[in-house]
Amino acid sequence: MAPPPPSTYSDSWWGGGKEERGTPVVVKMDSPYSLVEIDGPGMSAPSSEKARGKNAKQFTWVLLLRAHRAVGCVAWLAAGFWALLGAVNRRVRRSRDADAEASGRGRAMLRFLRAFLLLSLAMLAFETVAHFKGWHFPKSAADLHLLPEHLQHLPENIRQHLPERQEIEGWLHRAYVAWLDFRIDYIAWAIHKLSGFCIVLFMFQSVDRIVLCLGCFWIKLRGIKPRADITVDGDHHDVEGGYFPMVLIQMPMCNEKEVYETSISHVCQIDWPREKMLVQVLDDSDDVACQMLIKAEVTKWSQRGINIIYRHRLSRTGYKAGNLKSAMSCDYVQDYEFVAIFDADFQPNPDFLKLTVPHFKGNPELGLVQARWSFVNRDENLLTRLQNINLCFHFEVEQQVNGIYLNFFGFNGTAGVWRIKALEDSGGWMERTTVEDMDIAVRAHLNGWKFIFLNDVLCELPESYQAYRKQQHRWHSGPMQLFRLCLPAVFKSKISMWKKANLVMLFFLLRKMILPFYSFTLFCVILPLTMFVPEAELPIWVICYVPVILSILNVLPSPKSFPFIIPYLLFENTMSVTKFNAMVSGLFQLGSSYEWVVTKKAGRTSSESDIFALAAAEETDDVAGRQFSTPKLNRGVSEGGLEQWAKLHQEKENAAAAVAAMEAAAPVTPVKKSKAAKAPNRIFKKELALAFLLLTAAARSLLSAQGLHFYFLLFQGVTFLAVGLDLIGEQVS
């Protein structure tokens, strides 16, 4: 007889047993005091009598461990909630400070949105009560007798939204029926009319966008582009035989600590005969430290033989337009034929003048050559990616098509070369609007000057929503100011009727006023309102199909941005509140329309500490015996220019001493060039109010089972929420 099998560990643990069992699994718990054995596959559950044999301390330790984990989870949630409250508190304080500085601008819009939000919340509560009471809608003509007489003539699609009268009882019955009567007789009718008007404007703007895209496609297909009669290339400058006219380069800037060094460096390295070029650094900075840094940079390039002048105004009268107007009043400007303008965040290529100036040769009617922009920080975060989509379409499609077929487009304020005669003939720079670049372009167009669009230059995009918001406010407020001022001059000008119609109907009305009006009204007011007034429901193609098609057209000039089509569509709708507010303030000359804030840059390729390193390197080279070329005065410079140069050379030693003193008093910590200093986050109240309004409308749409409307309102509301909490400009890893 075979001996019995040896006892297993499980047998000894459970008190023995003859039935087969799987391999036991021993799991070590977080607590170091116990081991809990779990039956493996195929093991049967122990009986209650055997279970009572287990050590009671094991269960105690397991319970304590679970309690410890629960307490840790609660503590983690509490810490996160406390940190969230702290972040919200800090952002609210910053927003209050910003609102105090804003002197009440935008208050009317915010009050309107708050009232709309409160009304929507009240209506959502009312409709929710009606929904949970089980009120349903009549589905056939047999139920018409349940409706009031004046409602029985309504179409079936509207009657389906009306509850049965017999299921409403008491005072709530009377209130609900009264609301239905008022909603159908007044609100639904008004929404129908307003939405129809906005849809017509929407279709006009969509047709304009499609025509521009077709024009761009034809240009690409036929290879149409401006061609100069001559080309200027090579390293040797044949000044006598070639075409090298006198060019003045102007660099207006104001407190541009982050980008001044890189921009001045690129401009001073432009490949053009030195005696044929003069650089004016037009500094409006009110920061003394920034002034000293820019002066030192100008001194450095002056010692290297570059004809460069530093000009500083004590008052920022007229902002950028006043700065340029002051610079053009110098008597030595009359010796120059062309002026190139670069903002402080631009990095022109060395061949910029060689690619732009030759177009003026043999073309006396040409007043402006505008270069296209590209951006060094377009992949920095989601905000810069979305801006890149918008601006690529603007340059590749709008500017190029208008330049080829109409010889007119709005001057972009930088990266362009003007014929000085065209500026003078058009009245020069004026301080009447915050879009001085568009102003001079319109006046030059009315005087018969032609424009050319070409080339590619580097610049920088705003990396924070606050900076982008202020920039967009200025870009949409200024055109409305200019429209009011230029309208009489347009009708009095001698240009053709076709050009007058294009300037008024397309350039100003359709692209500058109608676009922000219908975008805000249709998607931020009417759409959430239709959720509470279902009789005025918007068609699906208005809120989905056509906007998606237009977004695809917008992304075509930047194919790498196709994954961002939906975020781009939602973000453009989000920006409509800022653009609409700016458009209204500019059209009716409200206080915020005169605001001119310098767009904050991050300085992707420069740092403040580099100026000290360069200054130290120059001192070392000078000690070693390097001979710098003595500063040459332009032979065409007049007495006013000589005085400017004399003042500059007298201030060299003082500027160098001031920079050295600044370095000793407050050593600058080197800044990593790959990351910019992040501006503090704040809360944007109008965007938050719209976020809660759209989310409330999304909740109401669930009661009507409107699927696509719900998803659009949900995603649009989340986008407004992210923008309102200033999360859109976070760094992309």
NUTOR-968649 format. One record per residue (C-alpha): x, y, z; chain. Coordinates in steps of 0.02 Angstrom, whole numbers, padded with zeros to 5 digits. Layout:
BEGIN
u	v	w	chain
X	Y	Z	A $
...
// end
This chain:
BEGIN
u	v	w	chain
00000	00000	00000	A $
00071	00169	-00052	A $
00115	00288	00088	A $
00006	00442	00106	A $
00068	00600	00020	A $
00164	00720	00128	A $
00067	00862	00203	A $
00078	01029	00119	A $
00096	01201	00194	A $
-00085	01236	00157	A $
-00138	01079	00246	A $
-00047	01132	00401	A $
-00116	01307	00390	A $
-00298	01263	00366	A $
-00293	01114	00481	A $
-00266	00979	00351	A $
-00374	00917	00210	A $
-00375	00785	00071	A $
-00445	00883	-00078	A $
-00327	00952	-00209	A $
-00284	01132	-00202	A $
-00187	01251	-00312	A $
-00020	01326	-00271	A $
-00039	01452	-00130	A $
00013	01632	-00162	A $
00091	01735	-00024	A $
00073	01924	-00043	A $
00173	02041	00065	A $
00071	02191	00124	A $
00138	02366	00149	A $
00139	02337	00335	A $
00299	02246	00388	A $
00212	02151	00526	A $
00107	02023	00434	A $
00094	01909	00283	A $
-00077	01872	00209	A $
-00098	01712	00112	A $
-00217	01711	-00035	A $
-00279	01552	-00116	A $
-00212	01519	-00289	A $
-00313	01462	-00440	A $
-00421	01313	-00403	A $
-00414	01330	-00215	A $
-00581	01322	-00129	A $
-00634	01446	00002	A $
-00599	01389	00179	A $
-00744	01349	00289	A $
-00802	01468	00424	A $
-00733	01354	00559	A $
-00558	01356	00482	A $
-00568	01544	00452	A $
-00595	01571	00636	A $
-00424	01496	00662	A $
-00337	01641	00578	A $
-00240	01765	00679	A $
-00353	01913	00723	A $
-00203	02030	00721	A $
-00190	02011	00531	A $
-00363	02083	00506	A $
-00321	02223	00626	A $
-00165	02270	00530	A $
-00258	02264	00364	A $
-00393	02378	00431	A $
-00263	02496	00501	A $
-00172	02496	00334	A $
-00330	02536	00239	A $
-00373	02673	00363	A $
-00198	02744	00342	A $
-00219	02746	00153	A $
-00389	02828	00168	A $
-00320	02963	00282	A $
-00175	02992	00161	A $
-00294	03006	00015	A $
-00403	03131	00109	A $
-00248	03230	00159	A $
-00187	03231	-00022	A $
-00357	03293	-00083	A $
-00362	03425	00053	A $
-00187	03486	00009	A $
-00230	03493	-00176	A $
-00392	03586	-00139	A $
-00298	03708	-00026	A $
-00166	03737	-00161	A $
-00305	03765	-00288	A $
-00388	03893	-00174	A $
-00220	03979	-00150	A $
-00190	03987	-00338	A $
-00366	04055	-00367	A $
-00341	04184	-00229	A $
-00176	04243	-00305	A $
-00252	04256	-00479	A $
-00403	04350	-00412	A $
-00288	04475	-00326	A $
-00190	04500	-00487	A $
-00352	04520	-00583	A $
-00414	04651	-00459	A $
-00252	04748	-00476	A $
-00264	04738	-00665	A $
-00446	04792	-00661	A $
-00400	04941	-00551	A $
-00268	04992	-00677	A $
-00390	04965	-00822	A $
-00499	05109	-00761	A $
-00664	05023	-00797	A $
-00642	04973	-00979	A $
-00746	04823	-01031	A $
-00863	04839	-00882	A $
-01020	04847	-00989	A $
-00978	04684	-01076	A $
-00942	04599	-00910	A $
-01105	04659	-00834	A $
-01202	04596	-00985	A $
-01120	04425	-00974	A $
-01152	04412	-00787	A $
-01335	04456	-00809	A $
-01350	04331	-00951	A $
-01267	04197	-00843	A $
-01383	04226	-00694	A $
-01536	04221	-00806	A $
-01474	04060	-00886	A $
-01446	03978	-00716	A $
-01622	04026	-00662	A $
-01696	03958	-00823	A $
-01594	03798	-00806	A $
-01665	03769	-00632	A $
-01842	03804	-00695	A $
-01824	03687	-00844	A $
-01745	03552	-00736	A $
-01894	03555	-00618	A $
-02011	03540	-00767	A $
-01909	03396	-00837	A $
-01908	03294	-00677	A $
-02095	03322	-00655	A $
-02116	03215	-00810	A $
-02188	03345	-00926	A $
-02176	03280	-01103	A $
-02211	03351	-01274	A $
-02359	03312	-01390	A $
-02307	03203	-01534	A $
-02462	03206	-01646	A $
-02598	03323	-01709	A $
-02723	03234	-01596	A $
-02646	03324	-01449	A $
-02675	03499	-01519	A $
-02828	03525	-01410	A $
-02712	03521	-01260	A $
-02627	03681	-01319	A $
-02694	03859	-01306	A $
-02786	03917	-01461	A $
-02652	04043	-01513	A $
-02520	03903	-01508	A $
-02614	03775	-01613	A $
-02565	03857	-01778	A $
-02378	03833	-01746	A $
-02279	03712	-01855	A $
-02255	03535	-01792	A $
-02068	03555	-01757	A $
-02109	03698	-01637	A $
-02261	03613	-01559	A $
-02151	03466	-01511	A $
-02064	03576	-01383	A $
-02225	03622	-01291	A $
-02279	03523	-01137	A $
-02453	03450	-01117	A $
-02567	03570	-01028	A $
-02657	03434	-00930	A $
-02497	03381	-00844	A $
-02462	03553	-00769	A $
-02553	03595	-00611	A $
-02563	03740	-00490	A $
-02466	03903	-00494	A $
-02320	03820	-00584	A $
-02442	03779	-00725	A $
-02488	03961	-00748	A $
-02307	04021	-00738	A $
-02246	03892	-00862	A $
-02385	03926	-00988	A $
-02356	04113	-00972	A $
-02171	04085	-01004	A $
-02212	03980	-01158	A $
-02327	04115	-01226	A $
-02196	04252	-01201	A $
-02055	04142	-01268	A $
-02143	04097	-01429	A $
-02223	04266	-01464	A $
-02073	04377	-01429	A $
-01907	04291	-01389	A $
-01912	04155	-01523	A $
-01962	04282	-01657	A $
-01821	04400	-01610	A $
-01693	04260	-01606	A $
-01751	04198	-01776	A $
-01725	04370	-01852	A $
-01557	04401	-01770	A $
-01490	04228	-01807	A $
-01547	04242	-01989	A $
-01454	04408	-02006	A $
-01296	04335	-01928	A $
-01306	04180	-02039	A $
-01313	04292	-02194	A $
-01158	04386	-02133	A $
-01077	04219	-02094	A $
-01106	04158	-02271	A $
-01038	04319	-02348	A $
-00880	04302	-02245	A $
-00866	04118	-02289	A $
-00880	04156	-02476	A $
-00745	04290	-02457	A $
-00632	04163	-02370	A $
-00660	04033	-02507	A $
-00626	04160	-02646	A $
-00462	04209	-02562	A $
-00411	04026	-02550	A $
-00452	03998	-02734	A $
-00348	04151	-02779	A $
-00202	04085	-02678	A $
-00219	03915	-02761	A $
-00214	03997	-02933	A $
-00058	04096	-02884	A $
00029	03937	-02828	A $
-00027	03841	-02982	A $
00035	03972	-03105	A $
00189	04021	-03005	A $
00139	04204	-03000	A $
00251	04313	-02892	A $
00328	04488	-02901	A $
00493	04492	-02993	A $
00622	04632	-02984	A $
00699	04703	-03142	A $
00873	04680	-03067	A $
00952	04567	-02937	A $
01081	04616	-02809	A $
01189	04472	-02750	A $
01367	04425	-02715	A $
01485	04483	-02579	A $
01563	04622	-02681	A $
01465	04785	-02683	A $
01483	04879	-02846	A $
01413	05041	-02777	A $
01443	05140	-02935	A $
01374	05014	-03061	A $
01245	04923	-02955	A $
01080	04980	-02878	A $
01122	05029	-02699	A $
01012	05178	-02651	A $
01024	05264	-02482	A $
00923	05164	-02354	A $
00872	05222	-02181	A $
00832	05082	-02057	A $
00719	05127	-01911	A $
00698	05018	-01756	A $
00561	05085	-01640	A $
00562	05003	-01469	A $
00500	05031	-01292	A $
00566	04937	-01139	A $
00620	04791	-01249	A $
00745	04712	-01129	A $
00713	04537	-01193	A $
00741	04564	-01380	A $
00837	04725	-01411	A $
01008	04641	-01422	A $
00961	04510	-01551	A $
00863	04631	-01661	A $
01001	04764	-01663	A $
01130	04629	-01699	A $
01033	04561	-01849	A $
00997	04734	-01920	A $
01178	04788	-01906	A $
01232	04632	-02002	A $
01121	04668	-02152	A $
01225	04650	-02310	A $
01222	04826	-02384	A $
01360	04955	-02415	A $
01397	05040	-02249	A $
01405	05213	-02326	A $
01232	05184	-02401	A $
01143	05133	-02240	A $
01102	05219	-02075	A $
01019	05133	-01926	A $
00908	05233	-01809	A $
00871	05150	-01642	A $
00715	05243	-01584	A $
00699	05209	-01399	A $
00543	05261	-01302	A $
00593	05166	-01145	A $
00553	05242	-00977	A $
00663	05114	-00888	A $
00835	05190	-00858	A $
00919	05020	-00849	A $
00844	04972	-01017	A $
00904	05137	-01092	A $
01081	05104	-01034	A $
01080	04928	-01104	A $
01020	04986	-01275	A $
01146	05129	-01276	A $
01286	05007	-01239	A $
01229	04894	-01382	A $
01224	05042	-01501	A $
01398	05095	-01444	A $
01466	04921	-01476	A $
01406	04919	-01656	A $
01460	05098	-01684	A $
01637	05049	-01636	A $
01629	04911	-01765	A $
01600	05037	-01904	A $
01410	05031	-01919	A $
01321	05196	-01951	A $
01200	05186	-01806	A $
01114	05321	-01702	A $
01025	05309	-01535	A $
00874	05424	-01512	A $
00771	05436	-01352	A $
00612	05534	-01322	A $
00568	05600	-01150	A $
00382	05579	-01185	A $
00291	05440	-01277	A $
00173	05560	-01364	A $
00085	05470	-01505	A $
00164	05303	-01457	A $
00245	05215	-01605	A $
00175	05338	-01733	A $
00245	05484	-01634	A $
00413	05397	-01621	A $
00425	05369	-01809	A $
00361	05544	-01847	A $
00494	05619	-01734	A $
00632	05517	-01818	A $
00574	05566	-01993	A $
00586	05751	-01946	A $
00776	05743	-01935	A $
00853	05848	-02073	A $
00973	05711	-02130	A $
00825	05600	-02180	A $
00809	05699	-02342	A $
00971	05618	-02402	A $
00889	05445	-02402	A $
00770	05372	-02531	A $
00699	05223	-02437	A $
00662	05179	-02256	A $
00653	05002	-02187	A $
00559	04976	-02023	A $
00589	04835	-01900	A $
00505	04809	-01732	A $
00614	04757	-01586	A $
00567	04573	-01600	A $
00622	04553	-01782	A $
00776	04463	-01844	A $
00798	04507	-02029	A $
00910	04400	-02136	A $
01070	04481	-02204	A $
01000	04483	-02381	A $
00839	04574	-02332	A $
00878	04736	-02425	A $
00948	04641	-02575	A $
00781	04551	-02595	A $
00666	04700	-02566	A $
00747	04861	-02627	A $
00776	04802	-02809	A $
00586	04796	-02835	A $
00583	04986	-02830	A $
00701	04998	-02979	A $
00603	05052	-03133	A $
00438	05052	-03037	A $
00406	05233	-02984	A $
00225	05195	-02929	A $
00283	05067	-02800	A $
00273	05137	-02624	A $
00293	04984	-02511	A $
00375	04814	-02514	A $
00310	04709	-02370	A $
00398	04550	-02312	A $
00307	04401	-02242	A $
00339	04350	-02062	A $
00388	04182	-01993	A $
00406	04146	-01809	A $
00549	04079	-01705	A $
00435	04023	-01562	A $
00284	03953	-01655	A $
00302	03783	-01566	A $
00328	03855	-01392	A $
00153	03818	-01325	A $
-00026	03792	-01383	A $
-00059	03979	-01392	A $
00086	04011	-01513	A $
00034	03862	-01620	A $
-00142	03931	-01639	A $
-00076	04106	-01677	A $
00037	04032	-01810	A $
-00114	03956	-01898	A $
-00205	04123	-01901	A $
-00056	04227	-01958	A $
00002	04102	-02089	A $
-00168	04116	-02172	A $
-00161	04306	-02158	A $
00008	04317	-02244	A $
-00001	04171	-02365	A $
-00179	04201	-02423	A $
-00247	04374	-02380	A $
-00089	04477	-02402	A $
-00024	04382	-02553	A $
-00190	04380	-02649	A $
-00225	04564	-02616	A $
-00047	04609	-02662	A $
-00053	04515	-02828	A $
-00227	04565	-02887	A $
-00257	04733	-02802	A $
-00082	04800	-02763	A $
-00150	04845	-02591	A $
-00151	04770	-02417	A $
-00130	04834	-02241	A $
00049	04874	-02193	A $
00102	04760	-02051	A $
00201	04895	-01961	A $
00368	04805	-01978	A $
00477	04707	-02099	A $
00433	04827	-02240	A $
00526	04952	-02349	A $
00440	05117	-02391	A $
00484	05242	-02523	A $
00506	05401	-02419	A $
00420	05503	-02555	A $
00265	05393	-02535	A $
00262	05427	-02347	A $
00279	05613	-02373	A $
00150	05617	-02512	A $
00025	05526	-02399	A $
00045	05646	-02254	A $
00175	05551	-02153	A $
00146	05462	-01989	A $
-00009	05518	-01894	A $
-00051	05492	-01711	A $
-00240	05484	-01731	A $
-00259	05294	-01712	A $
-00171	05148	-01629	A $
-00147	05064	-01799	A $
-00030	05190	-01877	A $
00032	05057	-02000	A $
-00142	05028	-02074	A $
-00175	05214	-02073	A $
-00023	05257	-02181	A $
-00061	05110	-02297	A $
-00240	05167	-02329	A $
-00186	05347	-02361	A $
-00048	05291	-02479	A $
-00173	05180	-02572	A $
-00293	05326	-02591	A $
-00149	05427	-02666	A $
-00118	05293	-02799	A $
00037	05206	-02729	A $
00055	05019	-02759	A $
00113	04884	-02638	A $
00209	04720	-02661	A $
00208	04573	-02541	A $
00353	04448	-02533	A $
00498	04371	-02435	A $
00517	04289	-02265	A $
00580	04366	-02102	A $
00592	04302	-01923	A $
00500	04379	-01777	A $
00421	04326	-01613	A $
00243	04285	-01558	A $
00165	04331	-01390	A $
00178	04180	-01275	A $
00050	04232	-01144	A $
-00136	04254	-01167	A $
-00132	04422	-01079	A $
-00008	04493	-01206	A $
-00101	04414	-01353	A $
-00266	04483	-01287	A $
-00199	04660	-01280	A $
-00123	04643	-01452	A $
-00288	04583	-01527	A $
-00383	04722	-01440	A $
-00270	04851	-01523	A $
-00278	04764	-01693	A $
-00470	04764	-01693	A $
-00502	04930	-01608	A $
-00385	05033	-01717	A $
-00464	04985	-01886	A $
-00633	05046	-01826	A $
-00558	05214	-01775	A $
-00474	05224	-01945	A $
-00637	05179	-02035	A $
-00727	05326	-01955	A $
-00584	05444	-01999	A $
-00549	05383	-02176	A $
-00725	05357	-02242	A $
-00746	05535	-02310	A $
-00572	05529	-02388	A $
-00613	05364	-02473	A $
-00762	05436	-02566	A $
-00666	05594	-02612	A $
-00514	05501	-02680	A $
-00477	05477	-02865	A $
-00457	05288	-02861	A $
-00577	05177	-02958	A $
-00749	05131	-02890	A $
-00696	04949	-02881	A $
-00551	04994	-02765	A $
-00665	05105	-02660	A $
-00791	04963	-02643	A $
-00653	04840	-02597	A $
-00584	04959	-02466	A $
-00751	04995	-02384	A $
-00848	04832	-02405	A $
-00711	04702	-02392	A $
-00560	04778	-02306	A $
-00653	04871	-02168	A $
-00832	04809	-02152	A $
-00823	04624	-02191	A $
-00651	04579	-02120	A $
-00636	04704	-01978	A $
-00814	04732	-01915	A $
-00931	04595	-01976	A $
-00816	04450	-01932	A $
-00803	04487	-01743	A $
-00987	04540	-01737	A $
-01065	04381	-01806	A $
-00936	04268	-01723	A $
-00975	04333	-01548	A $
-01162	04355	-01576	A $
-01192	04188	-01661	A $
-01084	04071	-01557	A $
-01077	04157	-01388	A $
-01251	04234	-01373	A $
-01377	04157	-01493	A $
-01318	03976	-01480	A $
-01331	03963	-01288	A $
-01493	04062	-01295	A $
-01572	03937	-01414	A $
-01546	03801	-01284	A $
-01673	03892	-01173	A $
-01781	03941	-01322	A $
-01784	03779	-01424	A $
-01908	03853	-01548	A $
-01762	03952	-01623	A $
-01638	03810	-01642	A $
-01485	03843	-01752	A $
-01453	03724	-01898	A $
-01315	03596	-01877	A $
-01220	03657	-02030	A $
-01201	03831	-01952	A $
-01119	03771	-01792	A $
-01023	03623	-01862	A $
-01000	03590	-02047	A $
-00961	03764	-02117	A $
-00846	03815	-01972	A $
-00748	03653	-01990	A $
-00728	03681	-02178	A $
-00667	03859	-02148	A $
-00547	03797	-02014	A $
-00474	03671	-02137	A $
-00448	03813	-02262	A $
-00361	03914	-02128	A $
-00242	03772	-02087	A $
-00193	03738	-02268	A $
-00049	03867	-02269	A $
00028	03778	-02118	A $
00001	03590	-02150	A $
00093	03538	-01991	A $
-00048	03618	-01890	A $
-00184	03498	-01951	A $
-00194	03409	-01780	A $
-00246	03577	-01705	A $
-00398	03609	-01816	A $
-00527	03583	-01678	A $
-00429	03681	-01544	A $
-00405	03820	-01672	A $
-00592	03829	-01709	A $
-00635	03834	-01524	A $
-00499	03962	-01485	A $
-00554	04079	-01624	A $
-00730	04077	-01554	A $
-00655	04112	-01383	A $
-00560	04263	-01448	A $
-00721	04333	-01522	A $
-00768	04413	-01356	A $
-00606	04514	-01354	A $
-00620	04559	-01538	A $
-00803	04609	-01524	A $
-00769	04717	-01372	A $
-00622	04800	-01462	A $
-00724	04828	-01620	A $
-00865	04913	-01523	A $
-00744	05021	-01423	A $
-00656	05078	-01582	A $
-00817	05108	-01680	A $
-00896	05215	-01544	A $
-00731	05291	-01483	A $
-00739	05221	-01307	A $
-00595	05244	-01185	A $
-00510	05077	-01216	A $
-00494	05112	-01402	A $
-00348	05230	-01369	A $
-00249	05103	-01268	A $
-00078	05063	-01343	A $
00016	04931	-01243	A $
00182	04860	-01300	A $
00163	04674	-01332	A $
00268	04579	-01206	A $
00402	04470	-01285	A $
00496	04325	-01209	A $
00662	04344	-01298	A $
00686	04174	-01375	A $
00865	04207	-01431	A $
00934	04338	-01314	A $
00967	04369	-01131	A $
01012	04522	-01033	A $
01174	04447	-00968	A $
01245	04430	-01143	A $
01273	04617	-01155	A $
01396	04610	-01011	A $
01487	04462	-01086	A $
01505	04554	-01252	A $
01564	04712	-01165	A $
01694	04613	-01068	A $
01751	04525	-01228	A $
01772	04691	-01316	A $
01875	04760	-01173	A $
01987	04606	-01178	A $
02008	04620	-01365	A $
02050	04804	-01349	A $
02183	04767	-01220	A $
02255	04631	-01331	A $
02280	04760	-01467	A $
02134	04733	-01585	A $
02106	04888	-01691	A $
01924	04929	-01712	A $
01881	05029	-01865	A $
01852	05211	-01821	A $
01671	05265	-01835	A $
01635	05331	-02008	A $
01510	05467	-02038	A $
01397	05447	-02185	A $
01452	05571	-02317	A $
01271	05612	-02347	A $
01231	05653	-02166	A $
01184	05833	-02131	A $
01226	05944	-01983	A $
01082	05874	-01881	A $
01154	05701	-01904	A $
01329	05761	-01856	A $
01259	05833	-01695	A $
01175	05668	-01656	A $
01337	05576	-01685	A $
01433	05699	-01578	A $
01310	05678	-01434	A $
01321	05490	-01451	A $
01511	05487	-01441	A $
01507	05602	-01290	A $
01391	05482	-01200	A $
01494	05325	-01237	A $
01599	05331	-01079	A $
01449	05377	-00969	A $
01346	05234	-01041	A $
01487	05107	-01016	A $
01513	05167	-00836	A $
01327	05155	-00800	A $
01318	04977	-00867	A $
01470	04927	-00762	A $
01389	05005	-00608	A $
01227	04912	-00641	A $
01321	04748	-00658	A $
01414	04774	-00495	A $
01259	04829	-00399	A $
01141	04695	-00462	A $
01228	04550	-00548	A $
01117	04476	-00681	A $
01082	04292	-00665	A $
01105	04205	-00832	A $
00939	04158	-00909	A $
00919	03997	-01003	A $
00886	04037	-01185	A $
00769	03891	-01208	A $
00644	03954	-01082	A $
00569	04124	-01057	A $
00519	04206	-00895	A $
00337	04160	-00871	A $
00216	04299	-00833	A $
00107	04273	-00678	A $
-00061	04195	-00715	A $
-00220	04291	-00685	A $
-00407	04268	-00707	A $
-00502	04343	-00855	A $
-00678	04374	-00795	A $
-00768	04393	-00962	A $
-00699	04227	-01024	A $
-00747	04141	-00861	A $
-00923	04212	-00868	A $
-00943	04147	-01045	A $
-00871	03978	-00993	A $
-01005	03955	-00859	A $
-01139	04021	-00977	A $
-01096	03894	-01112	A $
-01081	03751	-00987	A $
-01252	03799	-00918	A $
-01323	03796	-01094	A $
-01241	03626	-01122	A $
-01329	03560	-00966	A $
-01494	03628	-01032	A $
-01466	03546	-01202	A $
-01464	03376	-01116	A $
-01647	03399	-01071	A $
-01688	03420	-01255	A $
-01575	03277	-01311	A $
-01480	03389	-01432	A $
-01322	03286	-01456	A $
-01210	03390	-01569	A $
-01262	03553	-01487	A $
-01216	03480	-01318	A $
-01042	03428	-01372	A $
-01006	03594	-01456	A $
-01063	03693	-01304	A $
-00967	03578	-01188	A $
-00801	03591	-01281	A $
-00823	03777	-01312	A $
-00861	03805	-01129	A $
-00708	03706	-01075	A $
-00602	03811	-01195	A $
-00670	03972	-01121	A $
-00633	03902	-00948	A $
-00453	03861	-00993	A $
-00428	04034	-01067	A $
-00514	04120	-00920	A $
-00397	04031	-00799	A $
-00247	04078	-00910	A $
-00199	03898	-00947	A $
-00187	03917	-01137	A $
-00009	03985	-01135	A $
00072	03847	-01032	A $
00238	03779	-01095	A $
00236	03631	-01214	A $
00357	03496	-01158	A $
// end
